[in-house]
């Protein structure tokens, strides 16, 4: 194999071999017909030797037939002349012949591979629904805690499940960590102001006092934080948001995480809830989130990580407490996250594609990434780009191998060009259901493979790992 196509000698050899197998199948079929005729003529009954001979010929026939089917599928992939361009859309001819392909051997082979690589979607879905309901009850119990009901800390908004565990494409052999975003809102008397940081995609959240004396007619008697003296407020109120959860005037990630972890540990309502369901909760060490392990009486353990986020206006983009991987971030630094927008986009695509082929592609490719430097986020970005440049009707089982080929070609081209654009920066193909801040829509594309352009050694390693990834996919599909 050299590149995408076969050399002339190999192509000719494979075509001759295919022709030879076809002729051999025809010969065997003729012999089977003759055996049946002889059996019909004989009046003395069927002998054991005759049965054995027929079974032997039948066995040979189906072995060669199966091998020929695999060869035809391989030839179709190797000799495919579909364009490798980034906007490679499904051709009109492919759409017109889609119904005929249902009866072809290649279509059956694609369907078999797609179904074989599906894991129990129902189990993943039921587990994610259970986690979502449990965290909702946990937040409801925390809302009644003194640390929240006093009204001078943070208000806890709804929790949102994100990531492969909630999207149901986690590899089955991995114990997924269920990641959720817990939205934080300032309590009455305070407001959040975003200050861009020195590093791209990072910001600080300044907490400011707001004037509340003009709102007394609607919300009732309430001391004005801006006009009342600090001494008077200290006598009437316990430590406030600025004193307890901020460093200077900025919301502190680590202090916020400790505050939330204490609520979960000490909340008796949560303990009663879990005991009634035969679970034991353990708060795991975490500096920038609340990570808990739920152990059932049966011994099964579920890990849930709750990251804190602040919404940017009314958009689907948030500032997150989760730090960028491998980079130290100060405790007052919050990172831009697109997890909610990505989950929303993928579920839109799941609803619009004919079947669960999209999930199967994500599952299979993610499974192959183990042990490589490729991240599942880069793979998900590749798939999201393809979903906006190919017809959604083509994401079906009979096109399973074609879609896998699209993913690998797109990834290889990005590696060769050392560029993979972030999906949401300056992308004009975002569905209107996804709400983005105007500044993000006008922003220049952000290169996720910038490190490959800056480090030749890392680029060479990535290209080697891509070849290994192709071998893994081939072995997984055919063996």
C-alpha positions, 0 to 999 in steps of 0.5 A: 500500500502506498498512499491512498491508492494501490500501485499498478502491479498490485491493482492488476494482481488483485483484479486477476485474483478476484476474477479467478475466485469468481470463475472458481465459484461458478465452477463449484456451483456447476458441480453442485448442480450436477451432484443434485441431478445425480441424486435425483436420478439415483433410486437407491437412496442417498449414501453417507458418502454422497451426503459428505461430498455435498456438505464438503462442496457446500462448505467450500462454496460458502468459504470462497463466497465469504472471502470474495465478499470481503475482497469486493468490499476492500476493492471498493474502498481502495478504488473509491474515487470520491474526492478527498476535499474538505467539503466532500459531499455525497454525490447525486449518483450515490443518493440515486442508487441508495435504494439499490445498494440495500440489496448489494453485498457491500451494503450488507457488509457495511450494515454488519460492521456498523451493528457489530460495533454498536454497544448497549446504547440503552444501558448508557442512556439509562445510566446517564438519565439516572446520573442527571436525576441524582445530581438534580436532587443533590442540587435541590438539597444544596439549595436548602443548605444554610450556605445557600439559603442565607442569600449572600453566596452563590445561587446554583443554577441547573446542571447540564450533562456533557461529554461522551458519557452523556452523548452515549459514545463512551467506549464500553471497556472504559468506566466513564466519568459523568461530567456535568456543568453546574451554573453559578449565578450571583446572589442578590446585591452582586453582579458578575463582570468578565475581564479578559485574561492574558491568555486566549480563552481565559478570563477572570470574573470580577464580583461587583456590588450593585445598587439595590435600594431602588428595587425595594419596592419590588423585592421588599426591604433589603439593605443596599450593599452599595450605600450602607456602611460596611460596619452596619452590614457586618453586624447584620450579615454573616461573611458575604460573597466577596469575603468568602469566595473571592480573592480580591474582587475576583471569584476564586475557583478553588474557594468555590470548589471547597464551599460546594464540597463542604455543602455536599459532605455536610448536607444531611438531606443528601445523605438520607437520599443516598442511603434510601437508594443504597449508595455511599457517597465519597467526595474525591480530592479536587481543587477546581471541581466537585468530584464524587464517587457513588458506591452501590451496595452491589459494589458498582461505583459511579464517578461524577465530576461537577464543574462550575460555570458562568454563562456568557449572556444568553448564549450556549457558551460558558466560563468554566472552572476546569483548567486547560490540560497540562497548563497551570492556571491561577485560582482566579482564572476561568476557562472558556468552554464549548461543552454545552454547545457541542452537546447541543449540536451533536444531539441535533445531528443525532435527531437528523441522521437516519439511524445510529451510524454517527454514534457507531463511528464516534464509538469505534474511532474513540476506542482506537485512540487509546495509547495515542496522542490524539484527543477525543476532542480533536476527533469530535471536532473532525466529525462535527466539521464533516456533519456540516459539509456532508449530507446528513442522509449519508450517515446511515449503516450502508455507508458506514465504511464510507463515513469512517473513510471520510473521518480518516481522510479529514484527520490526515489532511489536517495533520498534513496541513498542521491545522484543525480549526476550532468548530465554533470560532468564525464558523458560518455553518453553525445551526441557528439553534446554537446561540453564540456570542456575536464576538465569537461568530466574528472571531478568527478560526482557532487552530487546535493543531498549532502545537504541531506547526510549532514542534516538528518532532510532535508532528512526525509522531502524530503522523506515525500514530495516524498510520497506527490508527489506520491499522487498528481500525482495519484490524477492528473492522475485519478481525 
